[in-house]
């Protein structure tokens, strides 16, 4: 092999190695292994997308109460963002597996009464949720309040409908009531606390 050809191959290999390292350092962390259901404490409903809509940008999130409703959009992956914060909370991104989109408030300026949707995952602050554990007798329970990182005075909340099959979701004032408490559990597995 000629000296020039060896030099070109070595240079190409170095460029590929460096570009691979740069790409690896800027890529987002991968989601935690496994997929999950996000369960509401009040009624055991499972977070999903309205009408099982996987295509629409901005599809509304809801929660399924009827156990006979099996939606592909009730499966989620969860990614921790950073470590435990000084106040004992931590941040997460929740990605819908079927839609390949992330949960967020409808717009970048969350407010009470605003619906919750999924949009293309982009790493922005609006797609990050701050999880605050419910405290019972001084001990953290497995249930958590999901608050938008951009406005922690709000929380993911169910609005119960009387037909018994599903709830709409919206943002309301953050406090530890059962309609505002959620738990990540392994997808389609029995669970008990």
N, C-alpha and C positions, 0 to 999 in steps of 0.2 A: 504494500500500500504506500502511496506516495506521501511524502511529508506534508504537503499541502492538504491532501485529503484527510489525513489524521488530524490536522489542526482544525479543519472545518467541522469534522465530526465532534471533536472535543468542545469546540465553541458552541455548537448546536446543543450538545448535551448540557452544558453549563447554563445556557439560556433557558432550556426546558426545566431544569432543576430549579433555577431561581424563580421563574414564572410560576411553577407549581407551589413553591414556598410562599410566594406573595399571595397567590389565590387561596391557599390554605389559611393564611393568617387573616384574610379579610372575609372569609366565608362565615355565615352565621353558624353558631353551635347547632349540632343536630338535636332533634327532639329526643326526649327520654325514651328508652325502649318501651314498646307496647303501645296499645291504644286504650282509650278510656271512655267511660260514660261520665258526664258531669250531672250529678244527681242533686235535686233540690230537697232540703230537709222537710219542708212543709207537707209535700204530697208525694215524694219519691219520683217526681217526673224527671225525664231525661232530656238534656239539651239536644236540640236538633234544628233543622231548618224548615221553615214553613213550606208545606207542600212538597217536602223532600227535594227542594230546588237546588240543584248542584251547578247550574249554569249562570244564573244571574249575578252580576256584580252588585252587591248591596242586598242580597237575599236576606229577608228577616229571619232572625232566630226565634224559636219558640221552645216549649218543653212539652214532651209527650207524657200524658198521664195514663192513657189507656194501654195496658200491657199487650194488647193485640196489635197495636201499631208498631211495626218493625221498619224503621227508616234506615237507609244506608247513611244518612247524615247525622245519626246519633253517635257516630264514632269520631273521636278526637285524639290528637296528639298534644302533648304538653311539653313546653320547653321553659326551663328556669332561665331567668335573665339576671345574671349577677348572683351574689350571695345574699345571705340574711342581712336585712337592713338594721340600723341601730334601734328602731322601734319594734323589732321582732317580727316584722312582716317580710315578705319576699315578693318578687315580681315574676310573672309568667306570661307566655304567649300561648294561646290556644288555637290550634289549626284544625279545621274540619277535614277529615281524611277524604271523603267522597268529593267535596267541592274544591279541595286544595286551596282554601282561603282561610283567613284569620278573623277571629271574633273581635269586634270593635263597636263603639257607639256609632250611630248613623253619620255624624259629622265630626269634624275636628274640635268642635266646641260643645262638649257634652252638657246637658241640662236635665233637670228633673222632667220626667215624662218622655224623654227621647227613647226611641226604639233602638234595639241592638241588632247588628247585621254582620255578615261576613263580606270581606273584600280581599282582593289580592294581597298576599303577605308582602310587606315592604320594609319591615324593621322599624317603623315609626313609633313614636311614643303612644299614639292613639291606639295601637294594637297591643299595648302592654297592660296587664291587669295586676294590681297590687292585692295580695291575699292577706287578710287579717283573720287570724284564728278566733273562733268563739272561745271565750273563757268561762269555764264552769267551776265554781269553788276554787278559783285560783289556778286551775289547770287548763291548758289548751285542749280543746276537743278536736276531732277530725274534721269538723265543719268550719268553713271559711266564708268570709264576706269577700266577694270579688268586686274590687273598686278600680275604675279607670285610673291609670297612673297620672293622667293629666288633670284629674279632679277627684281626689280621694274622699270628698264629702258625699259622693254618689256611690250607689251600689247596684249590681245586677239583681233585678227583682222580678218575681212572677206576678202577673195579673190574672187571677183565676177566672176561668169561664165555667158556666154552669153545665155545659154538656158532658163534662167528665172525661173528655178525650185529650185536650191540650190547653196550654196557657200561652198567652203572649208574654213577651219579656220587654222590660223597659228599665230605665235608670230612675232611682228614687233615692231619698236621703239614706245615707249609710248608717245603719245600726244593726245589732245582732238579733233580728227577728227571723223566724223560721222561713219566711218567704224570701229572705235575702241570704240564706246560708246554703252553701253548696259543698259537695265532696267529689273529688275525682276517684273513681273506682274502676277496676279492670273491665274492659268492654264485655258486655253480655254475660257477666258473672254474677251469681248471687252475692249479696253483700249484707252485712249486719254490723251494727256498732253496739 
